[in-house]
Each structure stands twice: as structure tokens, then as C-alpha cells.
Amino acid sequence: MFFWFVATAILTIAWVFKDPRFDNRLLAVGAVLPDIIDWPTGWRVMHSVVTSIALLALVMLVSLGRKPYRKLLLGLPIGTFLHLVFDGAFTSAQMFWWPIGGWEFSAEVLPVVARGWWNVPLEIAGVIALGLWWRNRQRQQL
């Protein structure tokens, strides 16, 4: 799953902030980062809201007094938060609240794996949504 998470993150931010200057690069990285880290390792660290909160706190500390730098870096934790929303990670309380409920990783499969073939229409929807967003963005720049 790539296009689904990138599209939902970009479209959500475009709708909420309505700022055409928002840098979507780190947002897109953050939107796919949880699966990139958790899928091959078998961990569930990035599918925890605690990790996204810690990442947000780290960005805020690193960018203290540097507003342009902060605006750029905030895309990363926002992307990880949006991944949790559009992945439905909150449906597994043990995974979502790790390590608050204990240090053991959840034995549950990642939501992207649990969906199985339902990922295909979501990816198609993501490609279409990104295409429409890109076309609309190009028209606004003319």
C-alpha cells in the first residue's frame, strides 16, 4: 500500500490547511513510514499513537526557534498520524496503545495485511485521487 496512504494524507492536509505552499514530501514519507518499518521487522512500533506523539515531540524540540524548519518537518509526524487513521490501526487497542498496555508487541497482523485483496481498490482509489489532485493543482498554478 503506497498510493492510498500518500493520497489520503495529501488530500486531508490540502482540505484542512488549504495552503498550496505546504511541502508534501515529508508528509508522503510519514504516510508510508509505519508500513515500511513495521512490515519487514514484524514490530508494531510505528502503528502506535505513542510513537507518533514521540515523533511530533521530537520535531517540536529539534525545530525550536526555527519556524520554516518546523513547518517542513511537521509533515513527517502528521503523515504518521494520518497513516494510523487511514489504516484503521485504532481497531487493535494493543497495537495502537503500545507500550502503554505492555512492552510485548501485538501478535495481530498489520491492518494492511489483514485487509488482503481490499488493498487493490484502495490503491486504485489512491492513484485516481492523486491524479485528480495533481491536475487540479496544475490548473490553479496557471
Phi and psi in radians as a Rosetta constraint file:
Dihedral C 1 N 2 CA 2 C 2 CIRCULARHARMONIC -2.318 0.35
Dihedral N 2 CA 2 C 2 N 3 CIRCULARHARMONIC -1.050 0.35
Dihedral C 2 N 3 CA 3 C 3 CIRCULARHARMONIC -1.115 0.35
Dihedral N 3 CA 3 C 3 N 4 CIRCULARHARMONIC -0.627 0.35
Dihedral C 3 N 4 CA 4 C 4 CIRCULARHARMONIC -1.028 0.35
Dihedral N 4 CA 4 C 4 N 5 CIRCULARHARMONIC -0.847 0.35
Dihedral C 4 N 5 CA 5 C 5 CIRCULARHARMONIC -1.257 0.35
Dihedral N 5 CA 5 C 5 N 6 CIRCULARHARMONIC -0.698 0.35
Dihedral C 5 N 6 CA 6 C 6 CIRCULARHARMONIC -1.123 0.35
Dihedral N 6 CA 6 C 6 N 7 CIRCULARHARMONIC -0.796 0.35
Dihedral C 6 N 7 CA 7 C 7 CIRCULARHARMONIC -1.122 0.35
Dihedral N 7 CA 7 C 7 N 8 CIRCULARHARMONIC -0.822 0.35
Dihedral C 7 N 8 CA 8 C 8 CIRCULARHARMONIC -1.140 0.35
Dihedral N 8 CA 8 C 8 N 9 CIRCULARHARMONIC -0.633 0.35
Dihedral C 8 N 9 CA 9 C 9 CIRCULARHARMONIC -1.181 0.35
Dihedral N 9 CA 9 C 9 N 10 CIRCULARHARMONIC -0.858 0.35
Dihedral C 9 N 10 CA 10 C 10 CIRCULARHARMONIC -1.116 0.35
Dihedral N 10 CA 10 C 10 N 11 CIRCULARHARMONIC -0.776 0.35
Dihedral C 10 N 11 CA 11 C 11 CIRCULARHARMONIC -1.180 0.35
Dihedral N 11 CA 11 C 11 N 12 CIRCULARHARMONIC -0.639 0.35
Dihedral C 11 N 12 CA 12 C 12 CIRCULARHARMONIC -1.113 0.35
Dihedral N 12 CA 12 C 12 N 13 CIRCULARHARMONIC -0.808 0.35
Dihedral C 12 N 13 CA 13 C 13 CIRCULARHARMONIC -1.157 0.35
Dihedral N 13 CA 13 C 13 N 14 CIRCULARHARMONIC -0.696 0.35
Dihedral C 13 N 14 CA 14 C 14 CIRCULARHARMONIC -1.086 0.35
Dihedral N 14 CA 14 C 14 N 15 CIRCULARHARMONIC -0.669 0.35
Dihedral C 14 N 15 CA 15 C 15 CIRCULARHARMONIC -1.302 0.35
Dihedral N 15 CA 15 C 15 N 16 CIRCULARHARMONIC -0.713 0.35
Dihedral C 15 N 16 CA 16 C 16 CIRCULARHARMONIC -1.332 0.35
Dihedral N 16 CA 16 C 16 N 17 CIRCULARHARMONIC -0.885 0.35
Dihedral C 16 N 17 CA 17 C 17 CIRCULARHARMONIC -1.557 0.35
Dihedral N 17 CA 17 C 17 N 18 CIRCULARHARMONIC -0.468 0.35
Dihedral C 17 N 18 CA 18 C 18 CIRCULARHARMONIC 0.881 0.35
Dihedral N 18 CA 18 C 18 N 19 CIRCULARHARMONIC 0.694 0.35
Dihedral C 18 N 19 CA 19 C 19 CIRCULARHARMONIC -2.008 0.35
Dihedral N 19 CA 19 C 19 N 20 CIRCULARHARMONIC 1.823 0.35
Dihedral C 19 N 20 CA 20 C 20 CIRCULARHARMONIC -1.150 0.35
Dihedral N 20 CA 20 C 20 N 21 CIRCULARHARMONIC -0.252 0.35
Dihedral C 20 N 21 CA 21 C 21 CIRCULARHARMONIC -1.543 0.35
Dihedral N 21 CA 21 C 21 N 22 CIRCULARHARMONIC -0.058 0.35
Dihedral C 21 N 22 CA 22 C 22 CIRCULARHARMONIC -1.060 0.35
Dihedral N 22 CA 22 C 22 N 23 CIRCULARHARMONIC 2.283 0.35
Dihedral C 22 N 23 CA 23 C 23 CIRCULARHARMONIC -1.448 0.35
Dihedral N 23 CA 23 C 23 N 24 CIRCULARHARMONIC 1.939 0.35
Dihedral C 23 N 24 CA 24 C 24 CIRCULARHARMONIC -1.490 0.35
Dihedral N 24 CA 24 C 24 N 25 CIRCULARHARMONIC -0.073 0.35
Dihedral C 24 N 25 CA 25 C 25 CIRCULARHARMONIC -1.112 0.35
Dihedral N 25 CA 25 C 25 N 26 CIRCULARHARMONIC -0.935 0.35
Dihedral C 25 N 26 CA 26 C 26 CIRCULARHARMONIC -1.248 0.35
Dihedral N 26 CA 26 C 26 N 27 CIRCULARHARMONIC -0.474 0.35
Dihedral C 26 N 27 CA 27 C 27 CIRCULARHARMONIC -1.071 0.35
Dihedral N 27 CA 27 C 27 N 28 CIRCULARHARMONIC -0.800 0.35
Dihedral C 27 N 28 CA 28 C 28 CIRCULARHARMONIC -1.124 0.35
Dihedral N 28 CA 28 C 28 N 29 CIRCULARHARMONIC -0.699 0.35
Dihedral C 28 N 29 CA 29 C 29 CIRCULARHARMONIC -1.089 0.35
Dihedral N 29 CA 29 C 29 N 30 CIRCULARHARMONIC -0.815 0.35
Dihedral C 29 N 30 CA 30 C 30 CIRCULARHARMONIC -1.096 0.35
Dihedral N 30 CA 30 C 30 N 31 CIRCULARHARMONIC -0.566 0.35
Dihedral C 30 N 31 CA 31 C 31 CIRCULARHARMONIC -1.210 0.35
Dihedral N 31 CA 31 C 31 N 32 CIRCULARHARMONIC -0.468 0.35
Dihedral C 31 N 32 CA 32 C 32 CIRCULARHARMONIC -1.869 0.35
Dihedral N 32 CA 32 C 32 N 33 CIRCULARHARMONIC -0.189 0.35
Dihedral C 32 N 33 CA 33 C 33 CIRCULARHARMONIC -0.985 0.35
Dihedral N 33 CA 33 C 33 N 34 CIRCULARHARMONIC -0.748 0.35
Dihedral C 33 N 34 CA 34 C 34 CIRCULARHARMONIC -1.001 0.35
Dihedral N 34 CA 34 C 34 N 35 CIRCULARHARMONIC -0.728 0.35
Dihedral C 34 N 35 CA 35 C 35 CIRCULARHARMONIC -1.284 0.35
Dihedral N 35 CA 35 C 35 N 36 CIRCULARHARMONIC -0.610 0.35
Dihedral C 35 N 36 CA 36 C 36 CIRCULARHARMONIC -1.098 0.35
Dihedral N 36 CA 36 C 36 N 37 CIRCULARHARMONIC -0.668 0.35
Dihedral C 36 N 37 CA 37 C 37 CIRCULARHARMONIC -1.466 0.35
Dihedral N 37 CA 37 C 37 N 38 CIRCULARHARMONIC -0.812 0.35
Dihedral C 37 N 38 CA 38 C 38 CIRCULARHARMONIC -1.372 0.35
Dihedral N 38 CA 38 C 38 N 39 CIRCULARHARMONIC -0.559 0.35
Dihedral C 38 N 39 CA 39 C 39 CIRCULARHARMONIC -1.127 0.35
Dihedral N 39 CA 39 C 39 N 40 CIRCULARHARMONIC -0.962 0.35
Dihedral C 39 N 40 CA 40 C 40 CIRCULARHARMONIC -1.251 0.35
Dihedral N 40 CA 40 C 40 N 41 CIRCULARHARMONIC -0.486 0.35
Dihedral C 40 N 41 CA 41 C 41 CIRCULARHARMONIC -1.492 0.35
Dihedral N 41 CA 41 C 41 N 42 CIRCULARHARMONIC -0.387 0.35
Dihedral C 41 N 42 CA 42 C 42 CIRCULARHARMONIC 1.413 0.35
Dihedral N 42 CA 42 C 42 N 43 CIRCULARHARMONIC -0.005 0.35
Dihedral C 42 N 43 CA 43 C 43 CIRCULARHARMONIC -1.374 0.35
Dihedral N 43 CA 43 C 43 N 44 CIRCULARHARMONIC 3.005 0.35
Dihedral C 43 N 44 CA 44 C 44 CIRCULARHARMONIC -2.249 0.35
Dihedral N 44 CA 44 C 44 N 45 CIRCULARHARMONIC 0.368 0.35
Dihedral C 44 N 45 CA 45 C 45 CIRCULARHARMONIC -1.029 0.35
Dihedral N 45 CA 45 C 45 N 46 CIRCULARHARMONIC -0.836 0.35
Dihedral C 45 N 46 CA 46 C 46 CIRCULARHARMONIC -1.324 0.35
Dihedral N 46 CA 46 C 46 N 47 CIRCULARHARMONIC -0.180 0.35
Dihedral C 46 N 47 CA 47 C 47 CIRCULARHARMONIC -1.649 0.35
Dihedral N 47 CA 47 C 47 N 48 CIRCULARHARMONIC 0.314 0.35
Dihedral C 47 N 48 CA 48 C 48 CIRCULARHARMONIC -1.861 0.35
Dihedral N 48 CA 48 C 48 N 49 CIRCULARHARMONIC 2.353 0.35
Dihedral C 48 N 49 CA 49 C 49 CIRCULARHARMONIC -1.122 0.35
Dihedral N 49 CA 49 C 49 N 50 CIRCULARHARMONIC -0.474 0.35
Dihedral C 49 N 50 CA 50 C 50 CIRCULARHARMONIC -1.090 0.35
Dihedral N 50 CA 50 C 50 N 51 CIRCULARHARMONIC -0.683 0.35
Dihedral C 50 N 51 CA 51 C 51 CIRCULARHARMONIC -1.159 0.35
Dihedral N 51 CA 51 C 51 N 52 CIRCULARHARMONIC -0.731 0.35
Dihedral C 51 N 52 CA 52 C 52 CIRCULARHARMONIC -1.130 0.35
Dihedral N 52 CA 52 C 52 N 53 CIRCULARHARMONIC -0.670 0.35
Dihedral C 52 N 53 CA 53 C 53 CIRCULARHARMONIC -1.135 0.35
Dihedral N 53 CA 53 C 53 N 54 CIRCULARHARMONIC -0.749 0.35
Dihedral C 53 N 54 CA 54 C 54 CIRCULARHARMONIC -1.105 0.35
Dihedral N 54 CA 54 C 54 N 55 CIRCULARHARMONIC -0.702 0.35
Dihedral C 54 N 55 CA 55 C 55 CIRCULARHARMONIC -1.117 0.35
Dihedral N 55 CA 55 C 55 N 56 CIRCULARHARMONIC -0.726 0.35
Dihedral C 55 N 56 CA 56 C 56 CIRCULARHARMONIC -1.086 0.35
Dihedral N 56 CA 56 C 56 N 57 CIRCULARHARMONIC -0.783 0.35
Dihedral C 56 N 57 CA 57 C 57 CIRCULARHARMONIC -1.082 0.35
Dihedral N 57 CA 57 C 57 N 58 CIRCULARHARMONIC -0.708 0.35
Dihedral C 57 N 58 CA 58 C 58 CIRCULARHARMONIC -1.090 0.35
Dihedral N 58 CA 58 C 58 N 59 CIRCULARHARMONIC -0.777 0.35
Dihedral C 58 N 59 CA 59 C 59 CIRCULARHARMONIC -1.081 0.35
Dihedral N 59 CA 59 C 59 N 60 CIRCULARHARMONIC -0.734 0.35
Dihedral C 59 N 60 CA 60 C 60 CIRCULARHARMONIC -1.123 0.35
Dihedral N 60 CA 60 C 60 N 61 CIRCULARHARMONIC -0.692 0.35
Dihedral C 60 N 61 CA 61 C 61 CIRCULARHARMONIC -1.224 0.35
Dihedral N 61 CA 61 C 61 N 62 CIRCULARHARMONIC -0.765 0.35
Dihedral C 61 N 62 CA 62 C 62 CIRCULARHARMONIC -1.142 0.35
Dihedral N 62 CA 62 C 62 N 63 CIRCULARHARMONIC -0.551 0.35
Dihedral C 62 N 63 CA 63 C 63 CIRCULARHARMONIC -1.790 0.35
Dihedral N 63 CA 63 C 63 N 64 CIRCULARHARMONIC 0.314 0.35
Dihedral C 63 N 64 CA 64 C 64 CIRCULARHARMONIC -0.963 0.35
Dihedral N 64 CA 64 C 64 N 65 CIRCULARHARMONIC 2.178 0.35
Dihedral C 64 N 65 CA 65 C 65 CIRCULARHARMONIC 1.359 0.35
Dihedral N 65 CA 65 C 65 N 66 CIRCULARHARMONIC 0.076 0.35
Dihedral C 65 N 66 CA 66 C 66 CIRCULARHARMONIC -2.186 0.35
Dihedral N 66 CA 66 C 66 N 67 CIRCULARHARMONIC 1.380 0.35
Dihedral C 66 N 67 CA 67 C 67 CIRCULARHARMONIC -1.024 0.35
Dihedral N 67 CA 67 C 67 N 68 CIRCULARHARMONIC -0.817 0.35
Dihedral C 67 N 68 CA 68 C 68 CIRCULARHARMONIC -1.088 0.35
Dihedral N 68 CA 68 C 68 N 69 CIRCULARHARMONIC -0.668 0.35
Dihedral C 68 N 69 CA 69 C 69 CIRCULARHARMONIC -1.133 0.35
Dihedral N 69 CA 69 C 69 N 70 CIRCULARHARMONIC -0.739 0.35
Dihedral C 69 N 70 CA 70 C 70 CIRCULARHARMONIC -1.102 0.35
Dihedral N 70 CA 70 C 70 N 71 CIRCULARHARMONIC -0.771 0.35
Dihedral C 70 N 71 CA 71 C 71 CIRCULARHARMONIC -1.045 0.35
Dihedral N 71 CA 71 C 71 N 72 CIRCULARHARMONIC -0.664 0.35
Dihedral C 71 N 72 CA 72 C 72 CIRCULARHARMONIC -1.194 0.35
Dihedral N 72 CA 72 C 72 N 73 CIRCULARHARMONIC -0.860 0.35
Dihedral C 72 N 73 CA 73 C 73 CIRCULARHARMONIC -1.237 0.35
Dihedral N 73 CA 73 C 73 N 74 CIRCULARHARMONIC -0.451 0.35
Dihedral C 73 N 74 CA 74 C 74 CIRCULARHARMONIC -1.068 0.35
Dihedral N 74 CA 74 C 74 N 75 CIRCULARHARMONIC -0.369 0.35
Dihedral C 74 N 75 CA 75 C 75 CIRCULARHARMONIC -1.045 0.35
Dihedral N 75 CA 75 C 75 N 76 CIRCULARHARMONIC -0.581 0.35
Dihedral C 75 N 76 CA 76 C 76 CIRCULARHARMONIC -1.128 0.35
Dihedral N 76 CA 76 C 76 N 77 CIRCULARHARMONIC -0.993 0.35
Dihedral C 76 N 77 CA 77 C 77 CIRCULARHARMONIC -1.174 0.35
Dihedral N 77 CA 77 C 77 N 78 CIRCULARHARMONIC -0.564 0.35
Dihedral C 77 N 78 CA 78 C 78 CIRCULARHARMONIC -1.080 0.35
Dihedral N 78 CA 78 C 78 N 79 CIRCULARHARMONIC -0.720 0.35
Dihedral C 78 N 79 CA 79 C 79 CIRCULARHARMONIC -1.076 0.35
Dihedral N 79 CA 79 C 79 N 80 CIRCULARHARMONIC -0.705 0.35
Dihedral C 79 N 80 CA 80 C 80 CIRCULARHARMONIC -1.201 0.35
Dihedral N 80 CA 80 C 80 N 81 CIRCULARHARMONIC -0.672 0.35
Dihedral C 80 N 81 CA 81 C 81 CIRCULARHARMONIC -1.067 0.35
Dihedral N 81 CA 81 C 81 N 82 CIRCULARHARMONIC -0.795 0.35
Dihedral C 81 N 82 CA 82 C 82 CIRCULARHARMONIC -1.162 0.35
Dihedral N 82 CA 82 C 82 N 83 CIRCULARHARMONIC -0.562 0.35
Dihedral C 82 N 83 CA 83 C 83 CIRCULARHARMONIC -1.041 0.35
Dihedral N 83 CA 83 C 83 N 84 CIRCULARHARMONIC -0.779 0.35
Dihedral C 83 N 84 CA 84 C 84 CIRCULARHARMONIC -1.053 0.35
Dihedral N 84 CA 84 C 84 N 85 CIRCULARHARMONIC -0.701 0.35
Dihedral C 84 N 85 CA 85 C 85 CIRCULARHARMONIC -1.153 0.35
Dihedral N 85 CA 85 C 85 N 86 CIRCULARHARMONIC -0.909 0.35
Dihedral C 85 N 86 CA 86 C 86 CIRCULARHARMONIC -1.437 0.35
Dihedral N 86 CA 86 C 86 N 87 CIRCULARHARMONIC -0.088 0.35
Dihedral C 86 N 87 CA 87 C 87 CIRCULARHARMONIC -1.669 0.35
Dihedral N 87 CA 87 C 87 N 88 CIRCULARHARMONIC -0.269 0.35
Dihedral C 87 N 88 CA 88 C 88 CIRCULARHARMONIC 1.258 0.35
Dihedral N 88 CA 88 C 88 N 89 CIRCULARHARMONIC 0.523 0.35
Dihedral C 88 N 89 CA 89 C 89 CIRCULARHARMONIC -1.093 0.35
Dihedral N 89 CA 89 C 89 N 90 CIRCULARHARMONIC -0.424 0.35
Dihedral C 89 N 90 CA 90 C 90 CIRCULARHARMONIC -1.216 0.35
Dihedral N 90 CA 90 C 90 N 91 CIRCULARHARMONIC -0.151 0.35
Dihedral C 90 N 91 CA 91 C 91 CIRCULARHARMONIC -1.289 0.35
Dihedral N 91 CA 91 C 91 N 92 CIRCULARHARMONIC -0.267 0.35
Dihedral C 91 N 92 CA 92 C 92 CIRCULARHARMONIC -1.988 0.35
Dihedral N 92 CA 92 C 92 N 93 CIRCULARHARMONIC 1.746 0.35
Dihedral C 92 N 93 CA 93 C 93 CIRCULARHARMONIC -1.046 0.35
Dihedral N 93 CA 93 C 93 N 94 CIRCULARHARMONIC -0.671 0.35
Dihedral C 93 N 94 CA 94 C 94 CIRCULARHARMONIC -1.124 0.35
Dihedral N 94 CA 94 C 94 N 95 CIRCULARHARMONIC -0.722 0.35
Dihedral C 94 N 95 CA 95 C 95 CIRCULARHARMONIC -1.275 0.35
Dihedral N 95 CA 95 C 95 N 96 CIRCULARHARMONIC -0.770 0.35
Dihedral C 95 N 96 CA 96 C 96 CIRCULARHARMONIC -1.140 0.35
Dihedral N 96 CA 96 C 96 N 97 CIRCULARHARMONIC -0.664 0.35
Dihedral C 96 N 97 CA 97 C 97 CIRCULARHARMONIC -1.741 0.35
Dihedral N 97 CA 97 C 97 N 98 CIRCULARHARMONIC 0.174 0.35
Dihedral C 97 N 98 CA 98 C 98 CIRCULARHARMONIC -1.023 0.35
Dihedral N 98 CA 98 C 98 N 99 CIRCULARHARMONIC 2.420 0.35
Dihedral C 98 N 99 CA 99 C 99 CIRCULARHARMONIC -1.671 0.35
Dihedral N 99 CA 99 C 99 N 100 CIRCULARHARMONIC 0.221 0.35
Dihedral C 99 N 100 CA 100 C 100 CIRCULARHARMONIC -1.015 0.35
Dihedral N 100 CA 100 C 100 N 101 CIRCULARHARMONIC -0.673 0.35
Dihedral C 100 N 101 CA 101 C 101 CIRCULARHARMONIC -1.504 0.35
Dihedral N 101 CA 101 C 101 N 102 CIRCULARHARMONIC 0.084 0.35
Dihedral C 101 N 102 CA 102 C 102 CIRCULARHARMONIC 2.322 0.35
Dihedral N 102 CA 102 C 102 N 103 CIRCULARHARMONIC 2.801 0.35
Dihedral C 102 N 103 CA 103 C 103 CIRCULARHARMONIC -1.471 0.35
Dihedral N 103 CA 103 C 103 N 104 CIRCULARHARMONIC -0.195 0.35
Dihedral C 103 N 104 CA 104 C 104 CIRCULARHARMONIC -1.307 0.35
Dihedral N 104 CA 104 C 104 N 105 CIRCULARHARMONIC 2.446 0.35
Dihedral C 104 N 105 CA 105 C 105 CIRCULARHARMONIC -1.327 0.35
Dihedral N 105 CA 105 C 105 N 106 CIRCULARHARMONIC 2.566 0.35
Dihedral C 105 N 106 CA 106 C 106 CIRCULARHARMONIC -1.100 0.35
Dihedral N 106 CA 106 C 106 N 107 CIRCULARHARMONIC 2.460 0.35
Dihedral C 106 N 107 CA 107 C 107 CIRCULARHARMONIC -1.452 0.35
Dihedral N 107 CA 107 C 107 N 108 CIRCULARHARMONIC -0.098 0.35
Dihedral C 107 N 108 CA 108 C 108 CIRCULARHARMONIC -1.204 0.35
Dihedral N 108 CA 108 C 108 N 109 CIRCULARHARMONIC 2.626 0.35
Dihedral C 108 N 109 CA 109 C 109 CIRCULARHARMONIC -1.294 0.35
Dihedral N 109 CA 109 C 109 N 110 CIRCULARHARMONIC 2.754 0.35
Dihedral C 109 N 110 CA 110 C 110 CIRCULARHARMONIC -1.087 0.35
Dihedral N 110 CA 110 C 110 N 111 CIRCULARHARMONIC 2.593 0.35
Dihedral C 110 N 111 CA 111 C 111 CIRCULARHARMONIC -0.969 0.35
Dihedral N 111 CA 111 C 111 N 112 CIRCULARHARMONIC -0.622 0.35
Dihedral C 111 N 112 CA 112 C 112 CIRCULARHARMONIC -1.124 0.35
Dihedral N 112 CA 112 C 112 N 113 CIRCULARHARMONIC -0.571 0.35
Dihedral C 112 N 113 CA 113 C 113 CIRCULARHARMONIC -1.365 0.35
Dihedral N 113 CA 113 C 113 N 114 CIRCULARHARMONIC -0.702 0.35
Dihedral C 113 N 114 CA 114 C 114 CIRCULARHARMONIC -1.109 0.35
Dihedral N 114 CA 114 C 114 N 115 CIRCULARHARMONIC -0.527 0.35
Dihedral C 114 N 115 CA 115 C 115 CIRCULARHARMONIC -1.236 0.35
Dihedral N 115 CA 115 C 115 N 116 CIRCULARHARMONIC -0.444 0.35
Dihedral C 115 N 116 CA 116 C 116 CIRCULARHARMONIC 1.037 0.35
Dihedral N 116 CA 116 C 116 N 117 CIRCULARHARMONIC -2.219 0.35
Dihedral C 116 N 117 CA 117 C 117 CIRCULARHARMONIC -1.191 0.35
Dihedral N 117 CA 117 C 117 N 118 CIRCULARHARMONIC -0.248 0.35
Dihedral C 117 N 118 CA 118 C 118 CIRCULARHARMONIC -1.136 0.35
Dihedral N 118 CA 118 C 118 N 119 CIRCULARHARMONIC -0.275 0.35
Dihedral C 118 N 119 CA 119 C 119 CIRCULARHARMONIC -1.150 0.35
Dihedral N 119 CA 119 C 119 N 120 CIRCULARHARMONIC -0.522 0.35
Dihedral C 119 N 120 CA 120 C 120 CIRCULARHARMONIC -1.089 0.35
Dihedral N 120 CA 120 C 120 N 121 CIRCULARHARMONIC -0.934 0.35
Dihedral C 120 N 121 CA 121 C 121 CIRCULARHARMONIC -1.119 0.35
Dihedral N 121 CA 121 C 121 N 122 CIRCULARHARMONIC -0.528 0.35
Dihedral C 121 N 122 CA 122 C 122 CIRCULARHARMONIC -1.165 0.35
Dihedral N 122 CA 122 C 122 N 123 CIRCULARHARMONIC -0.715 0.35
Dihedral C 122 N 123 CA 123 C 123 CIRCULARHARMONIC -1.128 0.35
Dihedral N 123 CA 123 C 123 N 124 CIRCULARHARMONIC -0.724 0.35
Dihedral C 123 N 124 CA 124 C 124 CIRCULARHARMONIC -1.083 0.35
Dihedral N 124 CA 124 C 124 N 125 CIRCULARHARMONIC -0.772 0.35
Dihedral C 124 N 125 CA 125 C 125 CIRCULARHARMONIC -1.073 0.35
Dihedral N 125 CA 125 C 125 N 126 CIRCULARHARMONIC -0.664 0.35
Dihedral C 125 N 126 CA 126 C 126 CIRCULARHARMONIC -1.124 0.35
Dihedral N 126 CA 126 C 126 N 127 CIRCULARHARMONIC -0.739 0.35
Dihedral C 126 N 127 CA 127 C 127 CIRCULARHARMONIC -1.105 0.35
Dihedral N 127 CA 127 C 127 N 128 CIRCULARHARMONIC -0.798 0.35
Dihedral C 127 N 128 CA 128 C 128 CIRCULARHARMONIC -1.094 0.35
Dihedral N 128 CA 128 C 128 N 129 CIRCULARHARMONIC -0.794 0.35
Dihedral C 128 N 129 CA 129 C 129 CIRCULARHARMONIC -1.091 0.35
Dihedral N 129 CA 129 C 129 N 130 CIRCULARHARMONIC -0.749 0.35
Dihedral C 129 N 130 CA 130 C 130 CIRCULARHARMONIC -1.129 0.35
Dihedral N 130 CA 130 C 130 N 131 CIRCULARHARMONIC -0.690 0.35
Dihedral C 130 N 131 CA 131 C 131 CIRCULARHARMONIC -1.088 0.35
Dihedral N 131 CA 131 C 131 N 132 CIRCULARHARMONIC -0.776 0.35
Dihedral C 131 N 132 CA 132 C 132 CIRCULARHARMONIC -1.166 0.35
Dihedral N 132 CA 132 C 132 N 133 CIRCULARHARMONIC -0.706 0.35
Dihedral C 132 N 133 CA 133 C 133 CIRCULARHARMONIC -1.093 0.35
Dihedral N 133 CA 133 C 133 N 134 CIRCULARHARMONIC -0.786 0.35
Dihedral C 133 N 134 CA 134 C 134 CIRCULARHARMONIC -1.098 0.35
Dihedral N 134 CA 134 C 134 N 135 CIRCULARHARMONIC -0.771 0.35
Dihedral C 134 N 135 CA 135 C 135 CIRCULARHARMONIC -1.085 0.35
Dihedral N 135 CA 135 C 135 N 136 CIRCULARHARMONIC -0.762 0.35
Dihedral C 135 N 136 CA 136 C 136 CIRCULARHARMONIC -1.122 0.35
Dihedral N 136 CA 136 C 136 N 137 CIRCULARHARMONIC -0.687 0.35
Dihedral C 136 N 137 CA 137 C 137 CIRCULARHARMONIC -1.142 0.35
Dihedral N 137 CA 137 C 137 N 138 CIRCULARHARMONIC -0.708 0.35
Dihedral C 137 N 138 CA 138 C 138 CIRCULARHARMONIC -1.137 0.35
Dihedral N 138 CA 138 C 138 N 139 CIRCULARHARMONIC -0.676 0.35
Dihedral C 138 N 139 CA 139 C 139 CIRCULARHARMONIC -1.146 0.35
Dihedral N 139 CA 139 C 139 N 140 CIRCULARHARMONIC -0.646 0.35
Dihedral C 139 N 140 CA 140 C 140 CIRCULARHARMONIC -1.211 0.35
Dihedral N 140 CA 140 C 140 N 141 CIRCULARHARMONIC -0.455 0.35
Dihedral C 140 N 141 CA 141 C 141 CIRCULARHARMONIC -1.413 0.35
Dihedral N 141 CA 141 C 141 N 142 CIRCULARHARMONIC -0.239 0.35
